[in-house]
Amino acid sequence: MSARPVSVTRKTRETSIRVTLDLDGAGKTSIKTGIGFLDHLLDALGRHARFDLALTCEGDLAVDDHHTAEDCALALGEALDRALGERRGVNRLGGPSPMLRLGCAAKRLAVSRVRTSRICFVHSQRPLG
């Protein structure tokens, strides 16, 4: 198995991101994306999965938050892919996803034996009022 603590840097025209990830951590997180809800999701992922996760992003939030969210997910996916290495001992796990009465927020993490890992954050909420 390859080393599990990793660092990834991603620079595009729209964003500059630095991720450090240790799969064998204690759930310590430091998240600064500039998008409050994304910070909350990434913090919850690190704490509940017991990953040590630090992610900082400087993005073009004055234009839109799309590039920041997308590039953060890509950088985190790359870090996770590197940390898992050959994926020996990783099994597939699934379960039901209950709907909440007034809204639904789901965090899903898919790790497979394909070349890259995919992380998907889904947030949907009924309009208030």
C-alpha positions in Angstrom: 0.0 0.0 0.0 1.3 3.5 -0.9 1.7 6.3 1.6 -1.6 7.6 2.8 -0.7 11.2 3.8 -0.7 13.3 0.6 -0.6 16.9 -0.6 -2.1 18.1 -3.9 -1.9 21.6 -5.5 -4.3 22.6 -8.3 -3.9 25.9 -10.2 -6.2 27.0 -13.0 -7.1 30.4 -14.4 -10.0 30.6 -11.9 -8.7 28.9 -8.8 -5.6 28.1 -6.7 -6.1 25.1 -4.3 -4.0 23.3 -1.8 -5.2 20.0 -0.2 -3.5 17.9 2.4 -5.1 14.6 3.3 -4.2 11.9 5.8 -6.6 8.9 5.6 -5.2 7.6 8.9 -5.8 10.9 10.8 -8.1 11.8 13.7 -10.7 13.9 11.9 -9.0 17.3 12.2 -10.0 19.7 9.5 -9.1 23.2 8.3 -11.3 24.2 5.3 -11.3 27.6 3.7 -13.0 27.7 0.3 -14.9 31.0 0.6 -18.2 29.1 0.2 -19.8 28.5 3.6 -21.9 25.5 2.7 -19.0 23.8 0.9 -16.7 24.5 3.9 -19.4 22.8 6.1 -19.7 19.7 3.8 -15.9 19.2 3.6 -15.5 19.7 7.3 -18.2 17.1 8.0 -16.6 14.7 5.5 -13.2 14.9 7.2 -14.6 14.7 10.8 -17.0 11.8 10.2 -14.6 9.8 8.0 -11.8 10.6 10.5 -9.6 12.0 7.7 -7.2 14.8 8.6 -8.1 17.3 5.8 -6.8 20.8 5.1 -8.1 22.6 2.0 -7.6 26.2 1.0 -8.9 27.8 -2.1 -8.6 31.2 -3.7 -11.2 31.4 -6.5 -13.1 33.8 -8.7 -16.1 34.0 -6.3 -16.9 37.5 -7.5 -17.8 35.9 -10.8 -19.4 32.6 -9.6 -18.8 29.8 -7.1 -19.0 27.1 -9.7 -15.2 27.0 -10.5 -14.3 27.0 -6.8 -16.7 24.1 -6.0 -15.7 22.1 -9.0 -12.0 22.5 -8.7 -12.1 21.8 -4.9 -13.8 18.5 -5.7 -11.3 17.6 -8.4 -8.3 18.4 -6.1 -9.8 16.4 -3.2 -10.5 13.5 -5.6 -6.9 13.5 -6.8 -5.7 13.6 -3.2 -8.0 10.7 -2.3 -6.9 8.7 -5.4 -3.2 9.1 -4.5 -3.8 8.3 -0.8 -5.7 5.1 -1.6 -3.0 3.9 -3.9 -3.7 0.3 -5.1 -7.0 0.2 -3.0 -6.1 -3.2 -1.5 -8.7 -4.0 1.2 -11.2 -1.4 0.0 -14.7 -2.9 -0.4 -17.8 -1.4 -2.0 -20.4 -0.3 0.6 -23.9 1.0 -0.2 -27.1 1.8 1.7 -30.4 3.6 1.5 -30.6 7.4 1.3 -33.7 8.6 3.2 -35.4 11.8 2.1 -36.0 14.5 4.6 -39.4 16.0 4.8 -38.4 19.6 3.9 -35.2 19.1 2.1 -32.4 16.8 1.3 -28.7 17.1 1.8 -26.5 14.2 0.9 -22.8 13.6 0.9 -21.7 10.7 -1.2 -18.2 9.4 -1.7 -17.5 6.9 -4.4 -14.2 5.1 -4.5 -13.8 2.4 -7.2 -11.0 0.7 -9.0 -11.2 3.0 -12.0 -8.4 5.4 -12.7 -9.7 8.3 -10.7 -11.9 8.8 -7.6 -15.1 10.7 -7.8 -16.5 12.8 -5.1 -20.0 14.2 -5.4 -21.7 16.7 -3.2 -25.4 17.0 -3.8 -27.5 19.7 -2.1 -31.1 20.3 -2.9 -33.6 22.2 -0.9 -37.2 23.2 -1.4 -37.7 26.9 -1.7 -38.8 28.6 1.5 -42.0 30.5 1.6 
